[in-house]
Amino acid sequence: MSVLVLIEHDGGAIKDASLATVTAAAKLGEVHALVAGNDAAAQAAAKIASVAKVYSATGGGLEHQLAEEGAPV
């Protein structure tokens, strides 16, 4: 089974919460990472231990849109 993890970053550096999530997800199966809005962050995500595949979604305003739609209510 593979697990998709949305990677939170600040423009290049991966947030600690995402690193912890990847570690937990690795216990469930192969980890795939989704990085929105930044190629530098996607490259950093590819270097995280346990990440087998990285999906990068770039485009104007995409990162902001995901933040609003994915925010807890």
N, C-alpha and C positions, 0 to 999 in steps of 0.2 A: 504494500500500500504506500502511496506517496501522500505527503502532507504539504499544502501550500501555505507559506507564511508571508504576510505582507510586511515588508521591511520599512521601519521608520528610520528616517535619517534627517540630518540638518544640512543637506547640500553636499554631502560627501562622507561624513563620518556616520557610521551606523550607531543608533541609540542602543544603550545597554539592555533595554527591555526587549528589543528585537533579538539580541544575542541570546538572552535567556530563553526566549520563545523558541529559537532554533534548537537550542540544547534540549528542551522538553519535547519538541516535535520529533527529534531524531530518535527518541525512544519508541515512537509509533511507526516509523518507517522512513523511507527516502524523503529528504527535505528538498522542496522546490521553493525558491524565493521570488516574490514579486516586488519590484522596485519601481516606483512611479516618479517621473519627472526629472531624473538626473542620471546621466551616464557614469559619472564618477562614483556615485553611490552604488550603481549596479556592479561596477568593477570591484568595489570594496566588498560587496555581498558575495561575489564569486570567490573571495578569499576566506570566507568563514568556513571553519571546519564543519563538516556534516552537510553542507549545501551541495546537492548534486547538480542542480540546474537553476539558472537565474533567468527570469522573464523581466524585460525592461519595457516600461510603457512611458514614452516621452511625448510631450506635446504641450502647447501653450495652455496653462491653467489646469492641467490634469492633476497635478499634485494638490492644488488647493481644492479642487472639486472632490477628490477622494477624501480629503481631511474632513470636509463638511458632511459628506454622505456617510462616512464611517465613524463619525463622532458618537459617543454614547449619549443616549437621550436622558 
